[in-house]
Amino acid sequence: MKHQSEYRDPELAELQLQAIRQTTAGFGRTVTFMEVCGTHTMAIYQHGIRSLLPQQVRLISGPGCPVCVTPVGFVDQAIALARRSNTVIATFGDMVRVPGSSSNLLHEQAKGATIKIVYSPLDAVALAEKNPDIDVVFLGVGFETTTPTVAGAILTAAQKNLVNFYVLCSHKTMPGPMAALAGDPELQVDGYLCPAHVSAIIGANAYQPLVDNYRVPCVVTGFEPLDVLQGVLMLARQVVAGEARVETQYRRVVKPEGNPKALAILRQVFEPCDARWRGIGDIPESGLQLRSDYHRFDAARQLPVEVEAAIEHQGCLCGEILKGKVRPNDCPLFRTTCTPEDPVGACMVSSEGTCAAEYKYGN
C-alpha cells in the first residue's frame, strides 16, 4: 500500500491545496491546465480533484486515451479483416465495443467472426503458432507505453518464422498532439500535466520542444491524488513566475532519458509516420509504422480488404472532447443516447475515456 496510502493522505492534500490557493490568489485570470493521459483523467474524476481546486485553476482533459483517438477508419478496417475467412482478430478488450461506421467488433463476433481478447501481444503470437492455418491479426492500438511490447511480439514472431501473424497498426506518439493543441488559439493551454506511463518510456526530455517552441510549462505527473495536486502546484508556480520548463513530479518512476531498452526495441521495428487522430486530424510524424524489414507482418499490406467509407456518428462530440474544447455534459447524446451499455463514441467505451469518467464519477 506504500504508493497509495502515502499519496492519498488528506492532511497532505490540504497542504497542497493551500499552496495552490496561495500561489494563484493574486493571479488576474483563470489558468488552464490540460492532462493528456487517460489514467490521469480517471484519477481526477475519481478523487473529485476539479472540485477541490480554486476557481483560478481550470483542468481540462486532452487526447490521452489511445482507444479514443483511434479513427473510425481503423475500426472499419479491423471489421473488414474480421469478416475474412480463416481470420482471427486478437485485441485488447476496449476495442471490441468501439463503433465503426456501421458496426463494431462485438457485433461482428455475434455474426460469426472470431474475436479473441488478449492481455498481451505475445498471446496473439502464441495463438498464431498454435493455429498455423489461420491468419491472426493483432490490433496495434496504443501510445509509446505499449508499442515496445508489440515490437517485441513481432520480433518473437520473426524468430519463430510465423507466416500467419500480422499487426494492424494504429500506434501513436504523444508529443505531436500536445504541440498541435498548444498552438490552438481557441484553447490557450497554460500548462500540461504530462503522461506518466508514456514518459516512463520516452523520458521527460521529450517535452523540451514544447517548452522551446510554445513556451508552455510541462510537468510529468504521477497518478495518485497528491501526485496530481503537486503537479498542478508546480505548473501554477511556473505560470505565476512567467516561466516555462520541463519538470518531473513523478521522479520515482520517470527519468529524463526514459527507458533506453524499450526505445531501442521500438525504433528497431517501427519508424515515424503521419497519423490521423480522432477530432484533431492529421498530425505529421505522430504515428508509428512498421519498418520495411517487418512489412511481412503488416496486416494492411499483406491482407488487403475492401473497407467502407468512414462515417462519423452525427451529434457525437467525441472529437471536441478529445481536444478539451467541450465537456461530456455539453454533448447532446451524453447519458441519453450514449451510455456505457450502448456507446456512440469511443470516449464512452474506453475505461480511460473522458465520457466514461464523467458518467461514472461526474456526480
C-alpha positions in Angstrom: 0.0 0.0 0.0 3.1 2.3 0.1 2.3 4.1 -3.1 -1.4 4.5 -2.3 -1.7 5.4 1.4 1.1 7.9 1.5 -0.1 9.6 -1.7 -3.7 9.8 -0.5 -3.1 11.4 2.9 -5.9 14.0 3.4 -3.8 16.3 5.6 -1.0 16.4 3.0 -3.6 17.0 0.3 -5.0 20.0 2.2 -1.4 21.4 2.5 -1.0 21.1 -1.3 -4.4 22.8 -1.9 -3.4 25.6 0.4 -0.2 26.1 -1.5 -2.2 26.1 -4.8 -4.6 28.7 -3.5 -1.8 30.9 -2.2 0.1 30.7 -5.5 -2.9 31.6 -7.7 -4.6 34.1 -5.3 -3.1 37.2 -6.9 -3.3 35.9 -10.5 -5.6 38.1 -12.6 -7.1 35.3 -14.8 -8.0 31.7 -14.9 -5.2 29.3 -15.8 -6.0 26.3 -17.9 -4.0 23.1 -17.5 -4.6 20.0 -19.6 -3.9 16.4 -18.6 -3.1 14.2 -21.6 -3.3 10.8 -20.0 -6.5 8.7 -19.7 -5.3 7.4 -16.3 -4.9 11.0 -15.1 -8.4 11.7 -16.3 -9.9 8.8 -14.4 -7.9 9.8 -11.2 -9.0 13.4 -11.4 -12.7 12.4 -11.7 -12.5 9.6 -9.2 -11.0 11.8 -6.5 -13.0 14.9 -7.3 -9.9 17.0 -7.8 -11.5 19.6 -10.0 -14.0 20.4 -7.3 -11.2 21.0 -4.8 -9.1 23.4 -6.9 -9.6 27.2 -6.6 -11.6 28.9 -9.3 -8.5 30.4 -10.8 -7.4 26.9 -11.9 -9.2 25.0 -14.7 -8.4 21.4 -15.6 -9.3 20.1 -19.0 -8.9 16.6 -20.5 -7.0 16.1 -23.7 -6.3 13.2 -26.1 -4.8 10.8 -23.6 -6.8 7.7 -24.4 -5.4 5.7 -27.3 -8.6 3.9 -28.0 -10.5 7.2 -28.1 -8.2 8.9 -30.6 -8.2 5.9 -33.0 -10.1 7.0 -36.1 -13.2 5.4 -37.3 -11.5 4.2 -40.5 -9.2 1.9 -38.4 -12.1 0.3 -36.8 -13.8 -0.2 -40.2 -10.6 -1.9 -41.5 -10.5 -4.2 -38.4 -14.1 -5.1 -39.1 -13.4 -5.9 -42.7 -10.5 -8.1 -41.7 -12.7 -9.9 -39.1 -15.1 -10.8 -41.9 -12.4 -12.6 -43.8 -12.5 -16.4 -43.7 -9.9 -18.2 -41.6 -9.0 -14.9 -39.7 -8.9 -14.2 -36.0 -8.8 -10.7 -34.6 -6.8 -10.5 -31.4 -7.3 -7.3 -29.4 -7.3 -5.7 -26.0 -10.8 -5.6 -24.6 -11.7 -1.9 -25.0 -11.5 -2.1 -28.8 -14.3 -4.6 -29.3 -17.1 -2.1 -28.5 -15.6 1.0 -30.3 -18.2 1.9 -33.0 -17.1 1.9 -36.6 -19.1 3.4 -39.4 -21.9 0.8 -39.3 -20.8 -1.9 -36.8 -18.3 -2.9 -34.2 -16.2 -6.0 -33.4 -18.6 -7.2 -30.8 -21.5 -7.2 -33.3 -19.3 -9.0 -35.8 -18.5 -11.6 -33.3 -22.2 -12.2 -32.8 -22.5 -12.7 -36.5 -19.8 -15.4 -36.5 -16.4 -13.5 -36.7 -13.7 -14.9 -34.4 -12.6 -12.2 -32.0 -10.1 -13.1 -29.2 -9.5 -10.8 -26.2 -5.8 -11.0 -25.3 -3.8 -9.5 -22.4 -0.5 -9.2 -24.2 0.6 -9.1 -27.9 2.5 -12.3 -27.1 -0.8 -14.0 -26.5 -1.6 -13.3 -30.2 1.8 -14.7 -31.2 1.0 -17.9 -29.3 -2.4 -18.1 -30.9 -0.8 -17.9 -34.4 1.7 -20.5 -33.5 -1.0 -23.0 -32.3 -3.2 -22.3 -35.4 -0.9 -22.3 -38.4 -3.8 -22.5 -40.9 -5.4 -19.3 -39.5 -4.4 -15.7 -40.0 -4.1 -13.9 -36.6 -4.3 -10.1 -36.7 -3.4 -8.2 -33.6 -4.9 -4.7 -33.4 -1.9 -2.5 -32.6 -3.5 0.4 -30.8 -1.6 2.5 -28.2 1.0 5.1 -27.4 4.7 4.6 -26.6 3.8 2.8 -23.4 2.6 -0.4 -25.2 4.3 -0.1 -28.6 7.6 -1.7 -27.4 5.6 -4.8 -26.3 4.2 -5.0 -29.9 7.7 -4.6 -31.3 8.8 -7.5 -29.0 5.9 -9.7 -30.2 6.9 -9.0 -33.9 10.5 -9.9 -33.2 9.3 -13.1 -31.4 7.1 -14.0 -34.5 10.1 -13.4 -36.7 12.3 -15.7 -34.6 9.6 -18.4 -34.9 9.3 -17.8 -38.6 5.5 -17.4 -38.3 3.8 -16.6 -41.6 0.3 -16.1 -40.2 0.8 -13.4 -37.6 0.0 -9.8 -38.5 -0.4 -6.4 -36.8 -2.9 -3.8 -37.9 -1.0 -0.7 -36.8 -2.5 2.4 -35.3 0.3 3.3 -32.9 0.7 6.9 -32.0 3.2 9.1 -30.2 2.2 11.7 -27.6 4.2 14.9 -28.1 2.7 15.6 -31.6 -0.9 16.3 -30.5 0.4 18.2 -27.5 2.2 20.5 -29.9 -0.9 20.8 -32.1 -3.1 21.8 -29.1 -0.5 24.1 -27.7 -0.7 26.1 -30.9 -4.5 26.2 -30.9 -5.6 29.8 -30.1 -9.0 28.7 -29.0 -7.7 26.5 -26.2 -4.9 28.7 -24.8 -3.4 25.9 -22.7 -1.2 27.3 -19.9 0.4 24.1 -19.0 0.5 20.3 -19.4 0.2 17.6 -16.9 2.4 15.2 -19.0 1.5 11.5 -19.1 3.3 9.3 -16.6 3.2 5.9 -18.4 4.3 7.4 -21.7 7.0 9.4 -20.1 8.5 6.3 -18.4 9.3 5.2 -21.9 10.2 8.4 -23.8 11.6 10.4 -20.9 10.9 13.9 -19.6 13.3 15.4 -22.1 10.8 14.5 -24.9 8.7 17.6 -23.9 11.5 20.1 -24.2 10.4 21.1 -27.8 7.0 22.1 -26.4 8.7 24.5 -24.0 11.1 25.8 -26.6 8.5 26.3 -29.4 5.4 27.2 -27.5 6.6 28.4 -24.1 4.1 26.1 -22.4 5.1 24.6 -19.0 5.2 20.8 -18.7 5.2 18.7 -15.5 5.4 14.9 -15.7 3.0 13.8 -13.0 2.0 10.6 -11.3 -1.5 9.2 -10.8 -2.3 9.4 -7.1 -4.2 12.4 -5.8 -1.2 14.0 -4.2 0.8 13.5 -7.4 -1.8 15.4 -9.4 -2.1 18.2 -6.8 1.6 18.6 -6.7 1.8 18.6 -10.5 -0.9 21.4 -10.6 1.1 23.3 -7.9 4.3 23.1 -10.0 2.5 24.3 -13.1 0.9 27.1 -11.2 4.2 28.3 -9.8 5.7 28.3 -13.3 2.8 30.3 -14.8 2.8 32.9 -12.0 6.6 33.3 -12.3 6.3 33.7 -16.1 8.4 30.6 -16.6 8.2 27.6 -18.9 10.3 24.5 -18.4 10.0 20.7 -18.1 9.8 19.4 -14.5 9.2 15.9 -13.3 7.0 15.4 -10.3 6.9 11.6 -10.9 10.7 11.2 -10.2 10.2 7.8 -8.6 9.5 6.3 -12.0 10.4 8.8 -14.8 13.9 9.6 -15.9 15.0 12.4 -18.2 16.2 10.0 -20.9 13.3 7.5 -20.4 13.8 3.8 -20.9 16.6 3.2 -23.4 16.0 -0.5 -23.8 12.3 0.0 -24.6 13.1 2.8 -27.0 15.7 0.7 -28.8 13.3 -2.1 -29.5 10.6 0.3 -30.6 13.0 2.0 -33.0 14.2 -1.3 -34.3 10.8 -2.3 -35.5 8.9 0.9 -36.0 9.5 4.3 -37.7 7.6 7.6 -37.6 4.8 8.3 -40.0 1.9 10.8 -40.3 -1.2 9.7 -38.4 -4.8 10.7 -38.1 -6.2 11.5 -34.7 -9.9 11.4 -34.0 -11.1 15.0 -33.5 -7.7 16.6 -34.3 -7.0 15.3 -37.8 -3.7 14.5 -39.5 -0.5 15.3 -37.4 2.8 14.8 -39.2 5.1 12.1 -37.8 2.8 11.4 -34.8 2.3 7.8 -35.7 4.5 4.7 -35.9 4.5 2.2 -38.8 6.5 -1.0 -39.4 9.9 -0.6 -41.0 10.5 -2.3 -44.3 12.2 -5.2 -42.8 9.0 -6.1 -41.0 6.4 -5.4 -43.7 5.6 -9.1 -43.9 3.8 -8.6 -40.5 1.8 -5.6 -41.7 -1.9 -6.6 -42.0 -2.7 -3.5 -44.1 -0.1 -4.5 -46.7 -0.5 -8.3 -46.6 -4.2 -8.7 -46.1 -6.0 -6.2 -48.4 -9.7 -5.9 -47.8 -12.4 -3.6 -49.0 -13.2 -1.1 -46.4 -16.3 1.0 -46.3 -16.1 4.8 -46.4 -15.7 6.2 -42.9 -18.7 7.9 -41.4 -18.6 9.8 -38.1 -21.7 9.5 -35.9 -24.0 12.5 -36.1 -24.2 14.5 -32.9 -21.2 12.8 -31.2 -18.8 15.4 -29.8 -16.0 12.9 -29.0 -13.6 14.8 -31.2 -14.2 18.1 -29.5 -14.0 16.4 -26.1 -10.6 15.0 -27.0 -9.4 18.5 -27.8 -10.6 19.7 -24.4 -12.9 22.3 -26.0 -16.1 20.8 -24.5 -17.0 18.6 -21.6 -19.1 15.4 -21.9 -22.1 17.1 -20.5 -22.1 19.5 -23.4 -22.7 16.6 -25.8 -26.5 16.1 -26.6 -26.0 12.4 -26.7 -24.3 12.0 -23.3 -26.3 9.9 -20.8 -29.2 9.7 -23.2 -28.4 8.0 -26.5 -24.8 7.4 -25.4 -24.2 5.3 -22.3 -21.6 2.7 -21.3 -24.1 0.0 -22.2 -24.8 1.4 -25.6 -21.9 3.8 -26.5 -22.0 6.0 -29.5 -18.5 7.4 -29.2 -15.1 5.9 -28.3 -14.8 8.3 -25.3 -17.7 6.4 -23.6 -16.3 3.0 -24.5 -12.7 3.1 -23.1 -12.0 2.7 -19.5 -9.8 5.8 -19.9 -12.3 7.8 -21.8 -13.4 11.2 -20.6 -17.1 10.5 -21.1 -16.7 7.2 -19.3 -15.1 9.0 -16.4 -17.7 11.7 -16.3 -20.5 9.1 -16.5 -19.0 7.1 -13.6 -17.7 9.8 -11.3 -19.2 13.1 -12.6 -21.8 13.4 -9.9 
